[in-house]
Amino acid sequence: MLTITPRQIEQFRSDGFLVLERFLTEEEVESARSRFEPLFRGEFDTGLYPDEWNWCEGRDPPDRTRQICNGWKSDRTIARIVLKEEIGRACATLAGWSGARIAQDNVLWKPPGAKPLGFHQDNSYCKWVIPMGFTTCWMALDETTAAGGTIEYARGSHLWGAFPKIRQFHAPQDYREALEQAARSTGTQIELVPVEVPSGGCAFHAGGTFHGSDTNRTQQPRRSLVTHCVAAEARFHPSELSYIYSRYRRVGDDTMDESFFPVLWTESGHRTAFLERLTSVHAM
Ligand SMILES: O=C(O)CCC(=O)C(=O)O
């Protein structure tokens, strides 16, 4: 069971992130890794497409970081990990929320030689939600190193203010461009922290924390799973749209349906009922 201490909360609030060496079990790591090849080939065990499928074998250049968003809808093994109650509890505790629901997951695969993901703030992609703001759990499925293109955080950058979406997310020429512009405009020094953890380790980050990742210059793949949470009571913004996620909004109703944005944990004991069935080992 993951316990977040008051000291870790304090560290998260001052740095904008918190790194934990151990989170997933070996069995969870192995089972998740075994789903990457089928998923990116388009073998979806629930029969449903994910919300975003940014890299497909045979369609996209091999030197790109491969990404699927909301893989939980397509694959029960991924669901079992990214929808963990502990993730919801930890994100809510760090953010100071009374509960957390998932807005989006990421299945990320950076093979040897694959190019960077540009530095960005997650919150610039969260305008469609009220209250606006992600808190994220990033999980390593391989041992991560700076040379292997692990995620990097700019310490304290969640306190710099809000910046727009970046020009190019996948394989930009200069992956630090937006970070450097933001630091210049606020007159701040950049302190980069690469997350180097064993497989099964994790890091939590605030929605305002600048992060990105460089080319994988090793011979090992770098695979990660990510859960982006919003507050459990979050609703759709009445006018700001996400061209993908606002499609789940019903006419005249701003509630976020738990079928698509399940509640992972609340302090009053609520967790979306279907998660137990979806994520039980027997359902796989
Ligand atoms: O793993 C990476 O390279 C970046 C992941 C990311 O952008 C995120 O977790 O929000």
Ligand as a Chemical Component Dictionary entry (heavy atoms), coordinates in Angstrom:
data_LIG
# 
_chem_comp.id                   LIG 
_chem_comp.type                 NON-POLYMER 
_chem_comp.pdbx_formal_charge   0 
_chem_comp.three_letter_code    LIG 
# 
loop_
_chem_comp_atom.comp_id 
_chem_comp_atom.atom_id 
_chem_comp_atom.alt_atom_id 
_chem_comp_atom.type_symbol 
_chem_comp_atom.charge 
_chem_comp_atom.model_Cartn_x 
_chem_comp_atom.model_Cartn_y 
_chem_comp_atom.model_Cartn_z 
_chem_comp_atom.pdbx_ordinal 
LIG O1 O1 O 0 7.180 9.953  -20.536 1  
LIG C1 C1 C 0 7.348 10.986 -21.195 2  
LIG O2 O2 O 0 8.260 11.104 -21.987 3  
LIG C2 C2 C 0 6.413 12.171 -21.031 4  
LIG C3 C3 C 0 5.142 11.799 -20.369 5  
LIG C4 C4 C 0 4.212 12.947 -20.149 6  
LIG O3 O3 O 0 4.175 13.903 -20.881 7  
LIG C5 C5 C 0 3.351 12.907 -18.970 8  
LIG O4 O4 O 0 3.429 11.942 -18.182 9  
LIG O5 O5 O 0 2.568 13.857 -18.769 10 
# 
loop_
_chem_comp_bond.comp_id 
_chem_comp_bond.atom_id_1 
_chem_comp_bond.atom_id_2 
_chem_comp_bond.value_order 
_chem_comp_bond.pdbx_ordinal 
LIG O1 C1 DOUB 1 
LIG C1 O2 SING 2 
LIG C1 C2 SING 3 
LIG C2 C3 SING 4 
LIG C3 C4 SING 5 
LIG C4 O3 DOUB 6 
LIG C4 C5 SING 7 
LIG C5 O4 DOUB 8 
LIG C5 O5 SING 9 
# 
